[in-house]
Amino acid sequence: MLRLEKDPFQQHFIESNSMPVPFRSKLNARKLKQGRPTRWPDFIRDDSVRATPHSRALAQRWIPERGFVLIPNPALSEPEDLLHRNRQLDLIDRNTRLFRDGKPANHALLWGARGTGKSAMVRAMLKRYGGPDLGMIEIAHSSLSELADLMQILSRVDRRYMLFIDDLSFDAHDARYKGLKALLDGSLLSSTHNVVVYATSNRRHLLPESMADNLNGRIVDGELHEGDAIDEKISLSERFGLWLAFHPFTQEQYLDIVSAHLAQAGSSASDTNWHEEALRFARLRGSRSGRVAMQFVQYWQSLNV
């Protein structure tokens, strides 16, 4: 049975030295006893499962069978660390800022090569704009069939939420995409004003495309008409008003990212001895991505321990 608990953050947590502190760290408990308020969201240590969102949580995960689960230490990214992604960062930053301020904003699809910063950019928006008025809810791909229930819950709360769906894609016979497509645009349910969807995917159209789909096209009065299968497969991605493409890095960009990570790790980036090794490392993995750059830095540091 779902365990419902009173929101501890709606209580006056300063006036009483004897109030319970089961979900707070010892440091924050000491601050409460001394009468000093803790800074948001440092004092959040609630590990209960709730039927409604945690009102002061920076990030949480929604599990249909259980409820909303707090993510105590979300993996955030610094926007300044997203090198060679200036255009994408500017666009999603503006969109997120408009959404936080209650102005019209688009659902966003971040698509492209693996390890190129799609998820990190979404986490960077939480780092920059997350707070009392804006939080993030992560939903797994397997829970998309229950998305309508989540939207109805969120429509009754005052806070704004970024709904994060990572690595979104569907198999050829997976019908769950239809529920997401309807909720983004086309459902009888009114659009939820306080929710924006940020999804990442390696596929631009989210659904697998085959040669057979193109064979269904036909020519009518000299005009080419694509088959219904193609129209159906691109209809989901078209529901996202903001598309951000993440293409593979060039060799120079890859080395620049490695250099920046080496500097952050305290290693000397001025020494160019690592260049050839970094390129060899990328060739072995078939990718010059930010993820591979970070993996190389960890490998390089292990050689100098």
C-alpha positions in Angstrom: 0.0 0.0 0.0 1.2 3.5 -0.8 2.5 5.3 2.3 1.3 8.8 2.5 3.0 11.3 4.8 2.5 14.9 5.7 4.9 17.2 3.9 7.5 18.1 6.5 8.4 21.2 4.6 5.0 22.8 5.1 5.6 22.8 8.8 7.4 25.5 10.7 10.8 23.9 11.0 12.6 26.6 13.0 10.5 27.4 16.1 10.7 24.1 17.9 13.9 22.4 19.0 12.0 19.2 19.7 10.5 18.7 16.2 11.5 15.3 14.6 14.3 15.4 12.1 14.3 11.8 10.7 15.0 12.9 7.2 17.7 15.6 7.8 21.4 15.3 8.2 23.0 15.8 11.6 24.4 19.1 10.4 21.0 20.4 9.3 19.4 19.1 12.5 22.0 21.2 14.5 21.2 24.2 12.5 17.5 23.8 13.2 18.2 23.5 17.0 20.2 26.7 16.8 17.3 28.5 15.2 18.9 29.1 11.9 17.1 28.1 8.7 18.8 25.9 6.3 19.2 26.9 2.7 17.0 25.4 0.1 17.3 22.6 -0.9 20.1 21.5 1.5 17.7 20.2 4.2 15.8 17.8 2.0 16.4 14.2 3.2 12.9 12.8 2.7 13.1 9.2 1.6 9.3 8.5 1.7 7.2 7.6 -1.4 4.4 9.9 -2.0 1.3 10.1 -4.2 2.0 13.8 -5.0 5.3 15.4 -5.9 7.7 16.5 -3.2 7.1 20.2 -3.0 10.7 21.2 -2.3 12.7 18.4 -4.1 15.0 19.5 -6.8 14.7 16.2 -8.7 12.5 13.1 -8.2 11.5 10.0 -10.1 7.9 8.9 -10.8 7.2 5.2 -10.6 3.5 4.5 -11.4 3.2 1.5 -9.1 4.7 3.4 -6.1 4.6 7.2 -6.6 7.1 10.0 -6.4 10.6 9.1 -5.1 13.1 11.7 -4.1 16.5 11.7 -5.9 18.6 13.0 -3.0 21.8 13.9 -4.9 21.0 14.4 -8.6 23.8 14.3 -11.1 23.9 17.9 -12.2 26.1 19.4 -15.0 27.6 22.8 -15.2 26.5 24.7 -18.3 29.9 26.1 -18.7 31.4 22.6 -19.1 29.3 21.9 -22.3 32.0 22.8 -24.8 31.2 23.2 -28.5 27.5 23.2 -27.9 26.8 26.9 -27.8 23.9 27.0 -30.1 22.1 24.1 -28.5 22.7 25.6 -25.0 21.4 29.0 -26.0 18.2 27.6 -27.4 17.4 25.3 -24.5 18.4 27.9 -22.0 16.0 30.4 -23.5 13.2 27.8 -23.6 13.8 26.8 -20.0 13.9 30.4 -18.8 10.6 31.2 -20.5 9.0 28.1 -19.0 10.2 29.0 -15.5 8.8 32.5 -15.9 5.4 31.2 -16.9 5.7 32.2 -20.6 5.1 30.0 -23.7 7.7 27.3 -24.1 8.2 24.2 -26.3 8.7 20.5 -25.5 12.3 19.7 -26.6 13.8 16.7 -28.3 17.6 16.5 -28.0 18.7 13.9 -30.6 22.0 12.8 -32.1 25.1 10.7 -31.6 25.8 8.9 -28.4 27.8 10.6 -25.7 27.6 14.1 -27.2 26.0 15.9 -24.2 22.3 15.5 -24.7 21.5 14.3 -21.1 24.2 16.6 -19.6 22.5 19.6 -21.2 19.1 18.7 -19.6 20.8 18.3 -16.2 22.6 21.6 -16.8 19.2 23.3 -17.0 18.2 21.9 -13.7 21.5 23.2 -12.2 20.9 26.7 -13.6 17.2 27.1 -13.1 16.1 24.5 -10.5 14.7 25.9 -7.3 11.5 26.4 -5.4 9.5 27.2 -8.5 11.0 24.7 -10.9 11.9 21.0 -10.4 12.5 18.0 -12.5 10.7 14.6 -12.7 12.4 11.7 -14.4 10.2 9.0 -15.9 11.4 5.7 -17.3 10.6 4.6 -20.8 8.7 1.6 -19.3 6.3 4.0 -17.5 5.1 6.0 -20.6 1.9 4.1 -20.8 0.9 5.7 -17.5 1.9 9.2 -18.6 -1.7 10.5 -18.7 -2.1 9.7 -15.0 1.1 11.7 -14.2 -0.1 14.7 -16.2 -3.4 14.8 -14.3 -1.5 14.7 -11.0 0.9 17.5 -12.0 -2.0 19.7 -13.3 -3.2 20.0 -9.7 0.0 21.4 -8.3 1.4 24.9 -8.4 5.0 24.2 -9.1 6.5 23.9 -12.6 8.3 20.7 -13.7 10.6 19.6 -16.4 9.7 16.1 -17.3 12.9 14.2 -18.3 12.7 11.2 -20.5 16.3 9.9 -21.2 17.2 7.7 -24.2 13.8 7.7 -25.7 13.1 5.3 -28.6 10.6 2.7 -29.5 10.7 -0.7 -31.2 8.6 -1.3 -34.3 5.8 -2.9 -32.4 5.9 -0.8 -29.3 2.5 1.1 -29.0 3.5 3.2 -26.0 4.6 6.0 -28.3 1.0 6.7 -29.2 0.2 7.8 -25.6 3.2 10.2 -25.6 2.2 11.5 -29.0 -1.3 12.2 -27.9 -0.3 14.0 -24.7 2.2 16.2 -26.5 -0.5 17.3 -28.9 -3.8 15.9 -29.9 -5.3 14.5 -26.7 -8.7 15.6 -25.3 -6.8 16.3 -22.1 -5.8 19.9 -22.1 -2.1 20.7 -22.2 -0.6 20.9 -18.7 0.6 24.4 -18.4 3.2 23.6 -15.7 5.0 20.7 -17.5 7.5 20.8 -20.3 8.9 17.6 -21.7 12.7 17.3 -22.4 13.5 14.0 -24.1 16.9 12.7 -25.4 17.3 10.1 -28.1 19.9 8.7 -30.5 17.1 8.7 -33.2 15.7 11.7 -34.8 12.3 10.2 -35.4 12.3 8.0 -32.3 11.0 5.0 -34.3 12.9 2.5 -36.5 12.7 3.2 -40.2 13.0 0.5 -42.8 13.4 0.4 -46.6 10.0 -1.2 -46.9 8.4 2.0 -45.5 9.8 3.9 -48.5 8.4 1.4 -51.0 4.9 2.3 -50.0 5.2 5.7 -51.5 3.2 6.4 -54.7 3.0 9.1 -57.4 -0.3 10.8 -57.9 -0.7 13.4 -60.6 3.1 13.7 -60.9 3.5 14.3 -57.1 5.3 11.9 -54.7 3.2 10.9 -51.7 4.9 9.2 -48.8 3.4 6.1 -47.3 1.3 6.1 -44.2 4.0 4.2 -42.3 6.5 7.1 -42.8 3.9 9.7 -41.8 3.1 7.7 -38.6 6.8 7.3 -37.7 7.7 11.0 -38.0 4.5 12.2 -36.3 5.9 11.7 -32.8 9.0 13.7 -33.2 7.0 16.5 -34.9 5.1 17.0 -31.6 8.3 18.5 -30.1 8.5 22.2 -30.9 12.2 22.4 -30.3 14.7 20.1 -32.0 18.3 20.2 -31.0 20.8 18.1 -33.0 24.0 16.8 -31.4 26.4 15.7 -34.1 29.8 14.0 -33.5 32.7 16.2 -32.5 35.5 16.9 -34.9 39.0 15.7 -33.9 40.0 19.3 -32.8 36.8 19.6 -30.7 37.4 16.2 -29.1 41.0 17.1 -28.1 39.8 20.4 -26.7 37.3 18.6 -24.5 40.0 16.2 -23.3 42.2 19.2 -22.5 39.4 20.8 -20.5 38.7 17.6 -18.5 42.4 17.2 -17.8 42.6 20.7 -16.5 39.6 20.1 -14.2 41.2 16.9 -12.9 44.3 18.7 -12.0 46.5 17.2 -14.7 48.8 19.2 -16.9 47.0 19.9 -20.2 49.9 21.8 -21.6 51.9 18.6 -22.1 50.8 17.3 -25.6 52.1 13.8 -25.0 48.5 12.7 -24.4 47.3 13.8 -27.9 48.2 10.7 -29.8 47.0 8.4 -27.0 43.7 10.3 -26.8 43.1 9.8 -30.5 44.1 6.2 -30.3 41.7 5.7 -27.4 38.8 7.3 -29.5 39.6 5.1 -32.5 39.4 1.9 -30.5 35.9 2.9 -29.3 34.8 4.2 -32.7 33.7 7.6 -31.3 35.0 11.0 -30.5 32.4 12.0 -28.0 32.4 13.8 -24.7 31.8 10.5 -22.9 34.9 9.0 -24.5 36.9 12.1 -23.7 36.0 11.7 -20.0 36.8 8.0 -20.1 40.2 8.8 -21.6 41.0 11.3 -18.8 40.2 8.6 -16.2 42.4 6.2 -18.1 45.2 8.7 -18.4 45.2 9.6 -14.8 45.3 5.9 -13.8 48.6 5.6 -15.7 50.1 8.4 -13.6 49.0 7.2 -10.1 
